[in-house]
Amino acid sequence: MDDSDRTDQDRFERFVRTTFRRAGKRYAEARRAYHEGREGHGLPARFDLPTDDEGRARLVCRRHAERRAVRVGGDGRPDCFDAGHPDCEGCAEDVREGVVETW
């Protein structure tokens, strides 16, 4: 193998390496954008709840029988959750199961 063949081989290897690196970066960016879009402003995608302009879930509170816009944690508990209260416990269960009343 002479020097010109080695130079061509080096160029080809560099081309392949940089092309794959760019493709990997673009894939990572697309994947991140997809997941951010699915999450709807920080709301876990698995709950799939309607949100307001600030990304808060639009739920109907069982305890106070009113419409509320609240953040929902990864465990399915709204920010207004009161541990031990039966209505709040039921609400969190409904959020996780996807059957909570929304507006």
Protein Blocks (a to p, Z undefined) as FASTA:
>chain_A
ZZklmmmmmmmmmmmmmmmmmmmmmmmmmmmmmmmmmnnnoiafklopacdfkopacddd
fklopaddddddfkopafklcghiaklmmmmmmmmnopaccZZ
